[in-house]
């Protein structure tokens, strides 16, 4: 068998194998994710801890964490206001458009194993939480 025939058979096998692997393994997965989507996924799956201030604010506005997690699916993350270089855990500025139950935005620290809701930023400060 000549070299050109072996090369054509090899390339045919590589192309055929790649197509089969795509449809078998990667068909239903979105492998091209934006950073905002990755952070939203982390927030949805991680256990959420609340600071005393955030807990007070959510209780004052009568918002539970389950509805807050649902709103995160549509929330935007503003990287210009986020502190992504904080060590060991970056802090993200999560904004809601339109406002979600009087919450304009919030600050959330995302670590490897958990997320901490630090502060709820309201349009009008009606709660006396410190």
C-alpha positions in Angstrom: 0.0 0.0 0.0 1.4 3.4 -0.9 1.9 6.2 1.5 -0.8 8.4 -0.1 -3.4 5.7 0.3 -2.5 5.1 3.9 -2.6 8.8 4.6 -6.1 9.1 3.0 -7.4 6.1 5.0 -5.9 7.6 8.2 -7.5 11.0 7.6 -10.8 9.3 6.7 -10.7 7.4 10.0 -9.9 10.6 12.0 -12.8 12.5 10.4 -15.2 9.7 10.9 -14.2 9.2 14.5 -14.5 12.9 15.2 -18.0 13.0 13.8 -19.0 10.0 15.8 -17.5 11.3 19.0 -19.3 14.6 18.6 -22.7 13.0 18.2 -22.1 10.5 20.9 -20.4 12.6 23.6 -20.8 16.3 23.0 -24.1 16.6 21.2 -26.1 17.8 24.3 -23.4 19.7 26.1 -22.7 23.4 25.6 -18.9 23.5 25.6 -18.7 27.2 24.7 -19.7 29.0 27.9 -19.4 32.6 28.6 -17.9 33.6 32.0 -21.3 34.9 33.2 -22.9 31.6 32.5 -20.2 29.7 34.4 -20.7 32.0 37.5 -24.5 31.6 37.3 -24.1 27.8 37.2 -21.8 28.0 40.2 -24.3 30.2 42.1 -27.2 27.8 41.3 -25.4 24.7 42.5 -23.3 25.9 45.5 -24.6 26.1 49.1 -25.4 29.8 49.9 -24.3 31.4 53.1 -25.6 34.8 54.2 -23.8 37.5 56.2 -25.8 39.0 59.0 -26.4 42.2 57.0 -27.7 40.2 54.0 -29.8 38.0 56.2 -31.4 41.0 57.8 -32.0 42.7 54.4 -33.7 39.6 52.9 -35.8 39.1 56.0 -36.9 42.8 55.9 -37.8 42.5 52.2 -39.5 39.1 52.8 -37.4 37.3 50.2 -36.3 33.7 50.5 -33.2 32.2 49.0 -35.1 29.9 46.7 -36.7 32.8 44.8 -33.4 34.6 44.8 -31.7 31.5 43.1 -34.5 31.5 40.5 -33.8 35.2 39.7 -30.0 34.5 39.3 -30.8 32.6 36.1 -31.7 35.9 34.4 -29.3 38.2 36.3 -26.4 40.0 34.8 -22.9 40.1 36.2 -21.0 43.4 35.9 -17.3 42.6 35.8 -16.3 46.3 36.0 -17.9 46.6 39.5 -16.8 43.1 40.5 -13.6 42.4 42.4 -12.5 39.3 40.5 -8.9 39.5 41.7 -9.8 39.1 45.4 -7.9 36.2 47.1 -9.0 33.5 47.9 -12.5 34.2 46.7 -13.6 36.8 44.1 -16.6 39.0 44.7 -19.1 39.6 41.9 -21.6 42.4 41.4 -24.9 40.8 40.3 -27.5 43.1 38.9 -31.1 42.4 38.2 -32.8 44.1 35.2 -35.6 44.8 35.8 -35.4 45.1 39.6 -36.3 41.9 41.4 -38.6 42.7 44.4 -36.9 46.0 45.0 -33.4 44.5 44.7 -31.3 46.4 42.2 -28.1 44.4 42.7 -26.2 42.4 45.2 -22.6 41.5 46.1 -21.8 37.8 46.3 -18.4 36.1 47.0 -18.0 32.9 45.2 -15.4 30.4 46.6 -14.7 26.8 45.4 -17.2 25.1 47.8 -19.7 27.8 48.7 -21.0 31.2 48.0 -21.5 34.1 50.4 -24.2 36.7 49.9 -22.6 39.8 51.4 -24.8 42.8 50.7 -28.1 43.6 49.0 -28.1 46.9 47.2 -31.5 48.4 47.1 -32.9 51.4 45.2 -34.3 52.8 48.4 -32.8 51.8 51.7 -35.9 50.9 53.7 -34.3 48.4 56.1 -32.1 49.5 59.0 -29.6 46.7 58.7 -25.9 47.2 59.5 
